[in-house]
């Protein structure tokens, strides 16, 4: 018989202020938390939290350019501090689990949530399946390709899901792009061929680059610094920017690297779909939330912040446009894929509490004929029928 006490997030009275701020129904909350707690015992979650020795706040999705060092589920379940950000993460997962609980085959997905290597791709699949369920699309989970089949007005639509991981280059870019003084000048960082594939640590290279940037800025080094892993060229009178390029033969900027990587991911999925799905139209669901951040809303509270616009929004906009170019180019030449449904981040600072809980992400649908923002999961059946199943 278990003697473990209930965690703080299971106490409805304690969490009622959170419910009131977010507009969540109490019964829905109890059901959602019950789904998350069913994943593992609190005792096991606490054991894994101690073993992880993690001091950062757990989050279901890594921030752009970062990796999850530990599976966040036991860390969230074992959290002993009533904090709104942790509560949001628990409820988001619980709601997705609640909506998908009746799908045949979902138990194997739930089990993979606790697998450190499978967690990231699995949580995206469950979130996508939850959106499909709430939209009334009746997903059928499959083993192999495609990941599921949707029923759209009586017609089948294959869905293959692809997680966009933040690989070495993405992690390094975010690690070496901190805010600088207004007159810091232009830095061009060129990574040597093969860096990142020989066991190098992102934080170690980033720390060395930052030291060299400071040496260039205060005059302790001249206009260029050359190391084994990288070369930095500095122009104190240049534009206020920092660029990072990759590639042994044709150096790529970060945006170009994103464009090439997304193209490769989508092409790989299209080839698999072509070989295994026959004449049924197919959609690729692509998660890019670990690659690029959200943008300030037009007229929002950060729109007038020139520092935010210069340091973050401009770079984010450039990188989002690079991914969109790749998606649009792909759908014009795809053989089995008729559309790409992409998941993007919103700028969390500008979201209401209810939006953080129920509408934290953006979606776009791209086909050969259109590229549209998806206002909500409820709009998916109409958009799929209009653009994918003609």
Kinemage of the C-alpha trace (Angstrom):
@kinemage 1
@onewidth
@group {chain A} dominant
@subgroup {mainchain}
@vectorlist {calphas} color= white
{ca unk a 1} P 0.000 0.000 0.000
{ca unk a 2} L 1.403 3.370 -1.023
{ca unk a 3} L 1.973 5.906 1.738
{ca unk a 4} L 2.979 8.794 -0.515
{ca unk a 5} L 1.164 12.043 0.104
{ca unk a 6} L -0.554 13.977 -2.653
{ca unk a 7} L 1.635 16.578 -4.415
{ca unk a 8} L 0.793 20.262 -4.292
{ca unk a 9} L -0.626 20.369 -7.822
{ca unk a 10} L -3.257 17.755 -6.853
{ca unk a 11} L -4.681 20.136 -4.225
{ca unk a 12} L -7.501 21.944 -6.046
{ca unk a 13} L -7.931 24.485 -3.256
{ca unk a 14} L -4.249 25.409 -3.420
{ca unk a 15} L -4.358 25.691 -7.218
{ca unk a 16} L -7.692 27.498 -7.414
{ca unk a 17} L -6.003 30.920 -7.947
{ca unk a 18} L -4.210 29.402 -10.965
{ca unk a 19} L -7.520 28.037 -12.260
{ca unk a 20} L -9.207 31.401 -11.870
{ca unk a 21} L -6.410 33.239 -13.665
{ca unk a 22} L -6.331 30.788 -16.578
{ca unk a 23} L -10.069 30.230 -16.863
{ca unk a 24} L -9.766 26.445 -16.590
{ca unk a 25} L -12.695 24.359 -15.400
{ca unk a 26} L -12.068 22.549 -12.093
{ca unk a 27} L -13.335 19.166 -13.310
{ca unk a 28} L -11.186 19.399 -16.433
{ca unk a 29} L -8.205 20.239 -14.259
{ca unk a 30} L -8.705 17.269 -11.939
{ca unk a 31} L -8.953 14.950 -14.955
{ca unk a 32} L -5.830 16.396 -16.587
{ca unk a 33} L -3.709 16.134 -13.450
{ca unk a 34} L -4.935 12.589 -12.954
{ca unk a 35} L -3.629 11.654 -16.411
{ca unk a 36} L -0.155 13.035 -15.653
{ca unk a 37} L 0.040 11.403 -12.236
{ca unk a 38} L -0.817 8.048 -13.819
{ca unk a 39} L 2.451 8.123 -15.786
{ca unk a 40} L 4.581 7.261 -12.753
{ca unk a 41} L 4.469 7.191 -8.985
{ca unk a 42} L 5.481 10.266 -7.036
{ca unk a 43} L 8.050 8.140 -5.199
{ca unk a 44} L 9.748 7.148 -8.476
{ca unk a 45} L 9.581 10.726 -9.756
{ca unk a 46} L 11.363 11.977 -6.628
{ca unk a 47} L 14.030 9.296 -6.999
{ca unk a 48} L 14.692 10.352 -10.588
{ca unk a 49} L 14.746 14.035 -9.638
{ca unk a 50} L 17.498 13.382 -7.095
{ca unk a 51} L 19.465 11.346 -9.646
{ca unk a 52} L 19.126 14.090 -12.265
{ca unk a 53} L 20.665 16.794 -10.040
{ca unk a 54} L 18.954 19.405 -12.202
{ca unk a 55} L 18.662 22.960 -10.878
{ca unk a 56} L 16.776 24.466 -13.814
{ca unk a 57} L 12.985 24.740 -13.926
{ca unk a 58} L 11.676 21.737 -15.898
{ca unk a 59} L 9.882 22.476 -19.140
{ca unk a 60} L 8.212 20.124 -21.620
{ca unk a 61} L 9.934 21.760 -24.591
{ca unk a 62} L 13.497 23.083 -24.723
{ca unk a 63} L 13.953 26.753 -25.453
{ca unk a 64} L 15.235 27.419 -28.996
{ca unk a 65} L 18.779 26.228 -29.407
{ca unk a 66} L 18.772 24.175 -26.207
{ca unk a 67} L 18.578 20.499 -25.369
{ca unk a 68} L 16.724 18.798 -22.548
{ca unk a 69} L 19.418 17.308 -20.337
{ca unk a 70} L 16.873 15.241 -18.405
{ca unk a 71} L 13.391 13.896 -19.046
{ca unk a 72} L 11.201 16.689 -17.621
{ca unk a 73} L 8.243 14.512 -16.608
{ca unk a 74} L 9.647 13.132 -13.336
{ca unk a 75} L 11.095 16.553 -12.531
{ca unk a 76} L 7.680 18.153 -12.972
{ca unk a 77} L 5.869 15.453 -11.019
{ca unk a 78} L 8.351 15.710 -8.150
{ca unk a 79} L 8.331 19.518 -7.975
{ca unk a 80} L 7.556 20.645 -4.424
{ca unk a 81} L 7.221 24.404 -5.026
{ca unk a 82} L 3.780 25.710 -6.107
{ca unk a 83} L 4.865 27.730 -9.145
{ca unk a 84} L 2.695 28.878 -12.030
{ca unk a 85} L 5.241 28.011 -14.732
{ca unk a 86} L 5.493 24.422 -13.478
{ca unk a 87} L 1.720 24.206 -13.148
{ca unk a 88} L 1.280 25.313 -16.764
{ca unk a 89} L 3.617 22.568 -17.989
{ca unk a 90} L 1.826 19.872 -15.989
{ca unk a 91} L -1.606 20.948 -17.177
{ca unk a 92} L -0.589 21.240 -20.835
{ca unk a 93} L 0.637 17.660 -20.773
{ca unk a 94} L -2.365 16.463 -18.788
{ca unk a 95} L -4.851 18.009 -21.210
{ca unk a 96} L -3.106 16.360 -24.191
{ca unk a 97} L -3.097 13.007 -22.383
{ca unk a 98} L -6.775 13.423 -21.482
{ca unk a 99} L -7.845 14.109 -25.061
{ca unk a 100} L -5.901 11.127 -26.440
{ca unk a 101} L -6.606 8.622 -23.661
{ca unk a 102} L -9.164 6.650 -25.696
{ca unk a 103} L -7.089 6.181 -28.858
{ca unk a 104} L -6.105 2.567 -29.624
{ca unk a 105} L -2.320 2.312 -29.393
{ca unk a 106} L -1.882 5.371 -27.179
{ca unk a 107} L -0.580 3.346 -24.219
{ca unk a 108} L 2.621 2.517 -26.088
{ca unk a 109} L 3.093 6.242 -26.747
{ca unk a 110} L 2.590 7.020 -23.068
{ca unk a 111} L 5.233 4.479 -22.144
{ca unk a 112} L 7.712 6.134 -24.517
{ca unk a 113} L 7.211 9.458 -22.710
{ca unk a 114} L 9.344 8.025 -19.913
{ca unk a 115} L 12.123 7.000 -22.305
{ca unk a 116} L 14.795 9.711 -22.304
{ca unk a 117} L 15.685 9.118 -25.957
{ca unk a 118} L 12.079 8.977 -27.176
{ca unk a 119} L 10.508 11.656 -24.980
{ca unk a 120} L 10.855 14.681 -27.296
{ca unk a 121} L 9.375 13.085 -30.405
{ca unk a 122} L 6.676 11.311 -28.404
{ca unk a 123} L 5.389 14.390 -26.587
{ca unk a 124} L 5.039 16.143 -29.962
{ca unk a 125} L 3.093 13.183 -31.360
{ca unk a 126} L 0.728 13.200 -28.367
{ca unk a 127} L 0.210 16.976 -28.634
{ca unk a 128} L -0.520 16.683 -32.357
{ca unk a 129} L -2.882 13.749 -31.802
{ca unk a 130} L -4.687 15.773 -29.122
{ca unk a 131} L -5.207 18.643 -31.572
{ca unk a 132} L -6.551 16.209 -34.165
{ca unk a 133} L -8.926 14.653 -31.619
{ca unk a 134} L -10.291 18.029 -30.489
{ca unk a 135} L -10.796 18.953 -34.147
{ca unk a 136} L -12.922 15.820 -34.665
{ca unk a 137} L -10.482 14.206 -37.122
{ca unk a 138} L -10.520 10.721 -35.520
{ca unk a 139} L -6.820 9.772 -35.749
{ca unk a 140} L -5.836 6.116 -36.079
{ca unk a 141} L -2.362 5.468 -34.651
{ca unk a 142} L -0.144 3.248 -36.784
{ca unk a 143} L 3.201 1.559 -36.325
{ca unk a 144} L 5.716 2.679 -38.920
{ca unk a 145} L 4.997 5.143 -41.722
{ca unk a 146} L 2.658 7.040 -41.573
{ca unk a 147} L 2.397 7.769 -37.851
{ca unk a 148} L -1.379 8.098 -38.030
{ca unk a 149} L -4.284 8.331 -40.458
{ca unk a 150} L -6.965 10.999 -40.075
{ca unk a 151} L -10.552 10.804 -41.234
{ca unk a 152} L -11.452 14.078 -42.948
{ca unk a 153} L -15.091 14.188 -44.115
{ca unk a 154} L -14.947 10.455 -44.708
{ca unk a 155} L -11.635 10.498 -46.575
{ca unk a 156} L -8.242 9.273 -45.268
{ca unk a 157} L -5.280 11.582 -44.819
{ca unk a 158} L -1.896 10.141 -43.826
{ca unk a 159} L 0.121 12.101 -41.259
{ca unk a 160} L 3.843 11.637 -40.706
{ca unk a 161} L 5.366 13.584 -37.817
{ca unk a 162} L 8.855 15.072 -37.649
{ca unk a 163} L 10.568 16.672 -34.693
{ca unk a 164} L 12.969 19.498 -35.532
{ca unk a 165} L 15.837 18.955 -33.101
{ca unk a 166} L 18.189 21.745 -32.076
{ca unk a 167} L 21.465 20.213 -33.186
{ca unk a 168} L 24.988 21.429 -32.470
{ca unk a 169} L 24.926 24.447 -34.772
{ca unk a 170} L 21.592 25.681 -33.455
{ca unk a 171} L 22.652 25.265 -29.844
{ca unk a 172} L 25.942 27.060 -30.482
{ca unk a 173} L 24.256 29.975 -32.245
{ca unk a 174} L 21.983 30.684 -29.289
{ca unk a 175} L 24.825 30.170 -26.827
{ca unk a 176} L 27.079 32.808 -28.426
{ca unk a 177} L 24.502 35.461 -29.259
{ca unk a 178} L 23.967 37.419 -26.021
{ca unk a 179} L 22.962 41.096 -26.002
{ca unk a 180} L 25.859 43.530 -26.510
{ca unk a 181} L 26.471 47.229 -26.063
{ca unk a 182} L 25.017 49.469 -28.758
{ca unk a 183} L 28.420 50.132 -30.315
{ca unk a 184} L 29.899 46.660 -30.195
{ca unk a 185} L 30.474 46.414 -33.963
{ca unk a 186} L 30.273 43.379 -36.240
{ca unk a 187} L 31.601 39.899 -35.450
{ca unk a 188} L 31.836 37.126 -38.037
{ca unk a 189} L 32.446 33.689 -36.543
{ca unk a 190} L 33.430 30.869 -38.903
{ca unk a 191} L 33.330 27.347 -37.495
{ca unk a 192} L 35.962 24.924 -38.795
{ca unk a 193} L 34.812 21.791 -40.701
{ca unk a 194} L 33.709 18.929 -38.459
{ca unk a 195} L 33.234 20.928 -35.268
{ca unk a 196} L 30.381 19.403 -33.276
{ca unk a 197} L 30.901 15.902 -34.583
{ca unk a 198} L 33.881 14.956 -32.462
{ca unk a 199} L 32.349 15.151 -29.007
{ca unk a 200} L 32.822 18.897 -28.485
{ca unk a 201} L 30.664 20.536 -25.829
{ca unk a 202} L 28.542 23.514 -26.886
{ca unk a 203} L 29.021 25.371 -23.599
{ca unk a 204} L 32.822 25.000 -23.734
{ca unk a 205} L 33.129 26.378 -27.275
{ca unk a 206} L 30.606 29.119 -26.527
{ca unk a 207} L 32.534 30.175 -23.436
{ca unk a 208} L 35.795 30.367 -25.414
{ca unk a 209} L 34.116 32.410 -28.158
{ca unk a 210} L 32.685 34.867 -25.623
{ca unk a 211} L 36.141 35.358 -24.085
{ca unk a 212} L 37.621 36.120 -27.506
{ca unk a 213} L 34.762 38.491 -28.334
{ca unk a 214} L 35.501 40.423 -25.154
{ca unk a 215} L 39.233 40.496 -25.977
{ca unk a 216} L 38.482 41.903 -29.439
{ca unk a 217} L 36.033 44.445 -28.058
{ca unk a 218} L 38.351 45.902 -25.415
{ca unk a 219} L 41.417 45.921 -27.685
{ca unk a 220} L 43.392 43.060 -26.142
{ca unk a 221} L 43.254 41.290 -29.521
{ca unk a 222} L 43.433 42.699 -33.029
{ca unk a 223} L 40.835 42.378 -35.799
{ca unk a 224} L 40.944 38.583 -35.969
{ca unk a 225} L 41.304 35.591 -33.625
{ca unk a 226} L 41.996 32.101 -34.968
{ca unk a 227} L 41.443 28.947 -32.903
{ca unk a 228} L 41.323 25.235 -33.685
{ca unk a 229} L 37.517 25.199 -33.766
{ca unk a 230} L 36.766 28.675 -35.138
{ca unk a 231} L 37.949 32.025 -36.478
{ca unk a 232} L 36.496 35.389 -35.452
{ca unk a 233} L 36.792 38.517 -37.584
{ca unk a 234} L 35.894 41.815 -35.915
{ca unk a 235} L 35.010 45.227 -37.311
{ca unk a 236} L 34.432 47.850 -34.579
{ca unk a 237} L 32.840 50.227 -37.080
{ca unk a 238} L 30.630 47.617 -38.742
{ca unk a 239} L 26.925 47.062 -38.308
{ca unk a 240} L 25.722 45.971 -34.879
{ca unk a 241} L 25.498 42.230 -35.491
{ca unk a 242} L 27.006 38.839 -34.780
{ca unk a 243} L 26.972 36.111 -37.447
{ca unk a 244} L 27.898 32.448 -37.233
{ca unk a 245} L 28.644 30.368 -40.329
{ca unk a 246} L 29.023 26.630 -40.836
{ca unk a 247} L 30.042 24.202 -43.544
{ca unk a 248} L 33.316 22.781 -44.890
{ca unk a 249} L 32.860 23.793 -48.548
{ca unk a 250} L 30.174 26.478 -48.775
{ca unk a 251} L 29.909 28.242 -45.394
{ca unk a 252} L 26.321 28.732 -44.267
{ca unk a 253} L 24.787 31.341 -42.041
{ca unk a 254} L 22.499 30.095 -39.289
{ca unk a 255} L 19.440 30.898 -41.427
{ca unk a 256} L 20.894 28.982 -44.367
{ca unk a 257} L 21.690 26.062 -42.107
{ca unk a 258} L 18.083 26.007 -40.893
{ca unk a 259} L 16.797 26.123 -44.446
{ca unk a 260} L 18.986 23.195 -45.531
{ca unk a 261} L 18.212 21.114 -42.439
{ca unk a 262} L 14.440 21.504 -42.698
{ca unk a 263} L 14.601 20.614 -46.390
{ca unk a 264} L 16.537 17.428 -45.583
{ca unk a 265} L 14.072 16.411 -42.847
{ca unk a 266} L 11.042 16.915 -45.087
{ca unk a 267} L 12.621 15.165 -48.079
{ca unk a 268} L 13.467 12.138 -45.924
{ca unk a 269} L 9.852 11.888 -44.768
{ca unk a 270} L 8.492 12.343 -48.288
{ca unk a 271} L 10.642 9.484 -49.578
{ca unk a 272} L 9.301 7.185 -46.857
{ca unk a 273} L 5.716 8.207 -47.535
{ca unk a 274} L 6.124 7.641 -51.259
{ca unk a 275} L 7.369 4.101 -50.675
{ca unk a 276} L 4.706 3.073 -48.171
{ca unk a 277} L 1.432 4.963 -48.561
{ca unk a 278} L 0.238 4.462 -52.121
{ca unk a 279} L -2.211 6.991 -53.524
{ca unk a 280} L -3.564 8.305 -50.206
{ca unk a 281} L -2.613 11.985 -49.755
{ca unk a 282} L -0.086 12.636 -46.992
{ca unk a 283} L 0.651 15.505 -44.608
{ca unk a 284} L 3.890 16.088 -42.690
{ca unk a 285} L 3.488 17.570 -39.207
{ca unk a 286} L 6.732 19.422 -38.413
{ca unk a 287} L 7.729 20.718 -34.974
{ca unk a 288} L 10.115 23.703 -35.264
{ca unk a 289} L 9.644 24.990 -31.710
{ca unk a 290} L 13.191 24.058 -30.689
{ca unk a 291} L 14.705 25.953 -33.631
{ca unk a 292} L 13.280 29.463 -33.501
{ca unk a 293} L 11.472 31.672 -30.993
{ca unk a 294} L 8.244 33.623 -31.131
{ca unk a 295} L 7.738 37.110 -32.530
{ca unk a 296} L 6.334 40.159 -30.731
{ca unk a 297} L 2.717 40.873 -31.604
{ca unk a 298} L 2.100 43.932 -33.769
{ca unk a 299} L 1.180 46.665 -31.334
{ca unk a 300} L 2.009 44.408 -28.387
{ca unk a 301} L 3.793 45.463 -25.237
{ca unk a 302} L 7.234 44.577 -26.679
{ca unk a 303} L 6.710 46.119 -30.119
{ca unk a 304} L 7.988 49.509 -28.956
{ca unk a 305} L 11.047 48.039 -27.235
{ca unk a 306} L 13.850 48.929 -29.646
{ca unk a 307} L 16.361 46.733 -27.833
{ca unk a 308} L 14.042 43.727 -28.066
{ca unk a 309} L 13.334 44.452 -31.733
{ca unk a 310} L 17.035 44.743 -32.553
{ca unk a 311} L 18.395 41.847 -30.535
{ca unk a 312} L 15.609 39.286 -30.796
{ca unk a 313} L 12.753 40.011 -33.167
{ca unk a 314} L 14.914 40.792 -36.199
{ca unk a 315} L 16.908 37.609 -35.805
{ca unk a 316} L 13.801 35.532 -35.063
{ca unk a 317} L 12.005 36.906 -38.101
{ca unk a 318} L 14.950 36.079 -40.353
{ca unk a 319} L 15.102 32.517 -39.069
{ca unk a 320} L 11.363 31.920 -39.316
{ca unk a 321} L 11.434 33.176 -42.894
{ca unk a 322} L 14.285 30.758 -43.679
{ca unk a 323} L 12.247 27.807 -42.406
{ca unk a 324} L 9.174 28.966 -44.312
{ca unk a 325} L 11.210 29.255 -47.526
{ca unk a 326} L 12.366 25.691 -47.053
{ca unk a 327} L 8.824 24.438 -46.449
{ca unk a 328} L 7.421 26.300 -49.457
{ca unk a 329} L 10.182 25.052 -51.729
{ca unk a 330} L 9.627 21.503 -50.498
{ca unk a 331} L 5.873 21.380 -51.148
{ca unk a 332} L 6.408 22.469 -54.777
{ca unk a 333} L 8.525 19.368 -55.490
{ca unk a 334} L 7.160 16.807 -52.988
{ca unk a 335} L 6.004 13.516 -54.500
{ca unk a 336} L 3.807 11.996 -51.792
{ca unk a 337} L 3.275 14.982 -49.479
{ca unk a 338} L 0.454 17.411 -50.217
{ca unk a 339} L 1.073 19.740 -47.281
{ca unk a 340} L 3.184 20.614 -44.249
{ca unk a 341} L 1.580 21.530 -40.924
{ca unk a 342} L 4.236 23.364 -38.883
{ca unk a 343} L 4.186 24.039 -35.130
{ca unk a 344} L 5.802 27.350 -34.079
{ca unk a 345} L 6.463 29.112 -30.797
{ca unk a 346} L 4.621 32.188 -29.667
{ca unk a 347} L 6.337 34.850 -27.581
{ca unk a 348} L 5.278 33.690 -24.122
{ca unk a 349} L 5.863 37.096 -22.521
{ca unk a 350} L 2.935 38.501 -24.475
{ca unk a 351} L 0.441 35.679 -23.838
{ca unk a 352} L -2.373 35.858 -21.333
{ca unk a 353} L -2.489 33.092 -18.749
{ca unk a 354} L -5.321 31.392 -20.607
{ca unk a 355} L -3.360 31.543 -23.869
{ca unk a 356} L -0.286 30.056 -22.205
{ca unk a 357} L -2.414 27.111 -21.183
{ca unk a 358} L -4.741 26.538 -24.141
{ca unk a 359} L -3.162 28.328 -27.144
{ca unk a 360} L 0.592 28.396 -26.530
{ca unk a 361} L 1.641 27.549 -30.098
{ca unk a 362} L 1.083 28.744 -33.637
{ca unk a 363} L 0.374 26.479 -36.600
{ca unk a 364} L 0.745 27.109 -40.323
{ca unk a 365} L -0.426 24.971 -43.228
{ca unk a 366} L 1.621 25.055 -46.428
{ca unk a 367} L 0.646 23.457 -49.757
{ca unk a 368} L 1.587 24.053 -53.380
{ca unk a 369} L -1.178 26.635 -53.603
{ca unk a 370} L -1.285 28.309 -50.198
{ca unk a 371} L 0.487 29.157 -46.959
{ca unk a 372} L -2.005 29.921 -44.192
{ca unk a 373} L -1.979 30.586 -40.476
{ca unk a 374} L -4.199 28.108 -38.618
{ca unk a 375} L -6.312 30.113 -36.156
{ca unk a 376} L -7.047 27.073 -33.956
{ca unk a 377} L -7.123 23.284 -34.084
{ca unk a 378} L -10.848 23.520 -34.803
{ca unk a 379} L -10.076 25.038 -38.211
{ca unk a 380} L -8.034 22.024 -39.358
{ca unk a 381} L -10.889 19.945 -40.882
{ca unk a 382} L -12.000 22.821 -43.112
{ca unk a 383} L -8.435 23.668 -44.157
{ca unk a 384} L -7.566 20.020 -44.866
{ca unk a 385} L -10.729 19.516 -46.911
{ca unk a 386} L -10.139 22.731 -48.856
{ca unk a 387} L -6.426 22.370 -49.604
{ca unk a 388} L -5.424 18.702 -49.221
{ca unk a 389} L -8.344 16.513 -50.287
{ca unk a 390} L -9.583 17.876 -53.576
